[in-house]
Amino acid sequence: MGTRYAVQLAAPIDDGLRAELAELIELELAAINRAMSTYDPRSELSEFNRRQDLGWVPASRGLLEVLDSATRISASSEGAFDVTVGPLVDLWGFGPQYRTRRVPDDAAIEQVRNSVGYQHVQTDSSAGAIRKTLRHTQVDLSAIAKGYGVDRVAMILDRLGVDGYLVEIGGEFRARGTTAAGRPWRVAIAQPVEGRRSHGKTVGETVVLENRAIATSGTTIDFFEQDGRHYSHSIDPRTGRPVEHPPMAVSVVADTAMEADGWATALLVLGPERGYSLAQARGLAALLVTASGPEFDVRVTDGLRAHLIG
């Protein structure tokens, strides 16, 4: 997945169980990479993206599960979340392959947009198959697969009877039970600081995680500037262009990290106004922080208030 992971346990375990856990987690994450990685040209997803025919092809259970979840979030977010946005991300220079970052011309954007749209990827869970309806449509699960990976690691820990843990992959978390001190797990949320990259953020709110998951998406993680304008790596699939609202970070608490991961991206694309309204309407536990100079506009949905400290 091009990132790091960590598992914290509330209580010591014997060396035998520790070794078993480590092996099972490594095997599970390796299997997810083989299915969904866009970095690995031999992965199941990479092979699907290269296909030019429009027929149904067999798909692994995990890939089907993630695509089904992604489609539900896409339909519920007015298309703000879209796993086919990858070619637009590449066009703007934010993809896995290095390219010069510059503003593309309108014709290039429109040409790529022709093959973008979550409706162009279909799943058949009963048959265990997927297909695309346009030959050039590409799928990139980087905005939801990390969350799925967190959930799969959590399932391993649950199966082996581990009562207290905090799992993290690339900034997405899922917790069960309590810490060694008997307190709920806590996750600090970073604020989006204008003009700085992710490692320059300051800590804002702190969320209590009690058998829940949290994911955060932000517009300051990666960007470039041209002619005095700031262009975020967060691309709105509906326009083909980077989001235009001020630096922003969105955190979502949900039952699964996969759901939290996808919704955090969707609300980020929608922006502080529409994102907050949709989160409220759907009962999502969401925190939306928007930077404007030295000040921060913090919006907390009703569903998230119970998870905040203080």
Number of C-alpha atoms within 10 A of each C-alpha: 21 11 8 9 16 12 18 12 19 18 13 8 11 7 9 8 11 12 12 11 17 12 11 15 20 12 12 16 19 14 15 22 21 19 21 23 22 24 15 15 13 14 18 20 23 20 13 20 18 13 16 13 14 13 11 16 16 16 21 16 12 17 21 19 14 19 21 17 15 25 20 14 20 21 14 15 20 13 21 26 32 29 25 22 26 24 22 27 21 17 20 25 20 22 17 12 8 9 12 9 16 13 17 13 8 10 9 12 18 14 11 18 20 11 19 26 21 24 15 17 21 17 21 15 15 6 11 15 18 21 20 24 16 17 15 18 26 24 25 21 23 17 19 26 26 28 28 27 27 27 25 20 22 24 14 15 21 14 9 11 9 18 15 21 23 24 23 26 23 16 19 27 30 31 31 23 20 21 19 14 9 10 11 18 23 18 19 14 22 21 25 29 25 19 14 14 14 16 10 15 16 12 11 14 15 15 23 21 23 17 18 19 28 30 31 25 27 25 29 27 19 14 19 17 13 10 6 6 8 17 22 23 22 22 25 22 24 16 13 21 22 21 20 15 16 19 26 25 28 31 28 28 28 23 14 22 32 28 24 30 30 31 33 28 26 27 28 30 29 21 23 22 12 14 22 22 15 18 24 17 10 11 13 19 21 30 28 28 27 24 18 14 11 7 9 17 11 17 16 17 20 14 18 21 14 12 17 16 11 8
